[in-house]
Amino acid sequence: MKAMLGLLALLFALFAVASDAAAPQNAGSPASSLPATYVSAADIQGNLKAAPNSATNPFPNIRVVDAGGYNVAVGAIHRAQTPPGVAAVHFKVSEIYHIIDGAGTLVTGGTMVDAKTRPADAISVRLEDGPGASGTSIQGGVTQKVKAGDVVVIPAGVPHWFSEIDGSITYVVVRVDPTRLLAPK
């Protein structure tokens, strides 16, 4: 858990440095600063326990914060071993997965099979990861086994799909929302 929180702190620091480097500063005027947001291990575990009988959390974002020019969401997802879930692509939101337990096979890139754009009023679009599409699988793409400790960065527009889950998999997800589609909470 300490490693997970350390990774989250590192990711937030990298985003802060990138936004500071991109934003022009007026000499002599103080930079406006935003408060830091702390997501505890208890917050993560509480979110995971909120849907114990579900294949995945219905509302995985624990916090969505204004990071100065963009929003960042932090959540946690647990997926049980089931038949392969749906493939997804998020048109505007990038995701970073930090696997904290379990393992699986993640396919990224390629072409989604039977892709259907999600309705704008869908809960997943409004509260989770913005506009996108879902499909039944991915053809082509890169297949990678992932396990506890691994980190995967999935840029906006890249299809992704767990084609196989070995028992179960739990991961922290950091969503970078440059167009502020997700409301802060």
C-alpha positions as CSV (number, residue, x, y, z in Angstrom):
1,M,0.0,0.0,0.0
2,K,2.9,2.4,0.8
3,A,4.3,1.8,-2.7
4,M,0.8,2.5,-4.2
5,L,0.5,5.8,-2.3
6,G,4.1,6.7,-3.3
7,L,3.3,6.1,-6.9
8,L,0.2,8.3,-6.7
9,A,2.2,11.0,-5.1
10,L,4.8,10.7,-7.9
11,L,2.1,10.9,-10.6
12,F,0.6,14.0,-9.0
13,A,4.0,15.6,-8.8
14,L,4.8,14.9,-12.5
15,F,1.4,16.4,-13.5
16,A,2.1,19.5,-11.4
17,V,5.6,19.9,-12.9
18,A,4.2,19.5,-16.4
19,S,1.4,22.0,-15.9
20,D,3.8,24.5,-14.2
21,A,6.2,24.2,-17.2
22,A,3.4,24.8,-19.7
23,A,1.8,27.7,-17.9
24,P,3.4,31.1,-18.3
25,Q,4.3,32.9,-15.1
26,N,4.3,36.7,-14.6
27,A,7.5,37.9,-13.0
28,G,6.8,39.1,-9.5
29,S,3.3,37.7,-9.2
30,P,2.7,34.7,-7.0
31,A,1.5,31.6,-8.7
32,S,-1.9,30.6,-7.6
33,S,-1.8,27.2,-6.0
34,L,-4.3,24.5,-5.5
35,P,-4.5,22.3,-2.4
36,A,-3.0,18.9,-2.5
37,T,-5.5,16.0,-2.4
38,Y,-4.8,12.9,-0.2
39,V,-6.4,9.6,-1.1
40,S,-5.8,7.2,1.8
41,A,-5.5,3.4,1.6
42,A,-8.7,3.4,3.7
43,D,-10.4,5.4,0.9
44,I,-9.3,2.9,-1.7
45,Q,-10.3,-0.1,0.4
46,G,-13.7,1.5,1.2
47,N,-14.3,2.1,-2.5
48,L,-13.4,-1.5,-3.4
49,K,-15.7,-2.9,-0.6
50,A,-18.6,-0.8,-1.8
51,A,-19.5,-3.4,-4.5
52,P,-18.4,-6.8,-3.1
53,N,-20.7,-8.8,-5.3
54,S,-20.2,-6.8,-8.5
55,A,-17.8,-7.7,-11.4
56,T,-16.5,-4.1,-11.1
57,N,-17.1,-1.1,-9.0
58,P,-20.2,0.9,-10.2
59,F,-18.5,4.2,-9.3
60,P,-14.7,3.7,-9.2
61,N,-13.7,7.3,-8.9
62,I,-12.9,8.1,-5.3
63,R,-11.9,11.7,-6.0
64,V,-11.9,14.0,-9.0
65,V,-9.8,17.1,-8.4
66,D,-9.0,20.4,-10.2
67,A,-5.3,20.1,-11.0
68,G,-5.0,23.5,-12.6
69,G,-6.1,23.5,-16.2
70,Y,-7.3,19.9,-16.1
71,N,-9.0,17.4,-13.7
72,V,-7.5,14.3,-12.3
73,A,-9.6,11.4,-11.0
74,V,-8.3,8.7,-8.6
75,G,-10.2,5.5,-8.2
76,A,-9.9,1.8,-7.6
77,I,-11.3,-1.1,-9.6
78,H,-11.6,-4.8,-8.7
79,R,-12.5,-7.3,-11.5
80,A,-13.3,-10.9,-10.7
81,Q,-12.4,-13.7,-13.1
82,T,-15.3,-13.8,-15.5
83,P,-15.6,-14.3,-19.2
84,P,-13.7,-11.4,-20.9
85,G,-15.3,-8.1,-20.1
86,V,-15.9,-5.3,-22.6
87,A,-13.2,-3.5,-24.6
88,A,-13.2,0.3,-24.1
89,V,-11.8,3.4,-25.6
90,H,-12.0,6.8,-23.9
91,F,-11.9,9.6,-26.5
92,K,-10.6,12.4,-24.2
93,V,-9.5,10.9,-20.9
94,S,-6.1,9.1,-20.4
95,E,-5.8,6.4,-17.8
96,I,-2.9,5.1,-15.6
97,Y,-3.3,1.7,-14.0
98,H,-1.3,0.6,-11.0
99,I,-2.0,-3.1,-10.4
100,I,-2.1,-3.7,-6.6
101,D,-3.3,-7.3,-6.5
102,G,-3.9,-10.2,-8.9
103,A,-3.0,-10.6,-12.6
104,G,-4.5,-10.7,-16.1
105,T,-3.9,-10.1,-19.7
106,L,-4.4,-6.6,-21.0
107,V,-4.7,-5.9,-24.7
108,T,-4.1,-2.3,-25.9
109,G,-4.3,-0.7,-29.3
110,G,-5.6,-2.5,-32.3
111,T,-9.3,-2.3,-33.4
112,M,-12.3,-2.8,-31.2
113,V,-14.8,-5.4,-32.5
114,D,-18.5,-4.3,-32.6
115,A,-17.6,-0.9,-31.2
116,K,-20.6,1.2,-30.1
117,T,-20.3,4.8,-28.9
118,R,-21.7,5.2,-25.3
119,P,-24.6,7.6,-24.9
120,A,-23.6,11.0,-23.5
121,D,-26.0,10.5,-20.6
122,A,-24.6,7.2,-19.6
123,I,-23.3,7.1,-16.0
124,S,-19.9,5.9,-17.1
125,V,-19.6,8.9,-19.4
126,R,-20.8,11.5,-16.9
127,L,-19.1,10.1,-13.7
128,E,-16.3,7.8,-14.6
129,D,-14.2,8.3,-17.8
130,G,-15.9,10.6,-20.3
131,P,-17.1,9.9,-23.8
132,G,-16.0,6.8,-25.5
133,A,-17.0,3.5,-27.0
134,S,-17.3,-0.1,-25.9
135,G,-16.8,-3.3,-27.9
136,T,-16.8,-7.1,-27.5
137,S,-13.0,-7.5,-27.9
138,I,-9.9,-6.2,-29.7
139,Q,-8.3,-7.4,-32.9
140,G,-4.6,-6.8,-33.2
141,G,-3.1,-4.7,-30.6
142,V,-0.4,-5.5,-28.0
143,T,-1.1,-8.3,-25.5
144,Q,0.7,-7.9,-22.2
145,K,0.5,-10.0,-18.9
146,V,0.1,-7.6,-16.0
147,K,0.5,-8.3,-12.3
148,A,0.7,-6.7,-8.9
149,G,3.3,-3.8,-9.0
150,D,2.9,-3.1,-12.7
151,V,1.9,0.3,-14.1
152,V,0.2,0.8,-17.5
153,V,-0.3,4.2,-19.1
154,I,-3.2,4.2,-21.6
155,P,-3.5,7.5,-23.6
156,A,-6.9,8.8,-24.7
157,G,-8.0,7.2,-27.9
158,V,-6.3,3.8,-27.3
159,P,-8.6,0.8,-27.1
160,H,-8.0,-1.5,-24.1
161,W,-9.4,-4.8,-22.8
162,F,-8.7,-7.4,-20.2
163,S,-8.9,-10.5,-22.4
164,E,-8.2,-12.7,-19.4
165,I,-8.2,-12.3,-15.6
166,D,-6.2,-14.8,-13.5
167,G,-8.5,-15.2,-10.5
168,S,-9.1,-11.5,-10.0
169,I,-7.3,-8.2,-10.5
170,T,-7.4,-5.0,-8.4
171,Y,-5.9,-1.7,-9.6
172,V,-5.8,1.9,-8.8
173,V,-6.7,4.0,-11.8
174,V,-5.6,7.7,-12.3
175,R,-7.6,9.4,-15.0
176,V,-6.2,12.6,-16.6
177,D,-9.1,14.7,-17.9
178,P,-7.7,17.7,-19.9
179,T,-11.2,19.0,-21.0
180,R,-12.7,18.8,-17.5
181,L,-15.5,16.4,-18.4
182,L,-15.6,14.8,-14.9
183,A,-17.0,17.0,-12.2
184,P,-14.7,17.5,-9.1
185,K,-15.8,15.6,-6.0
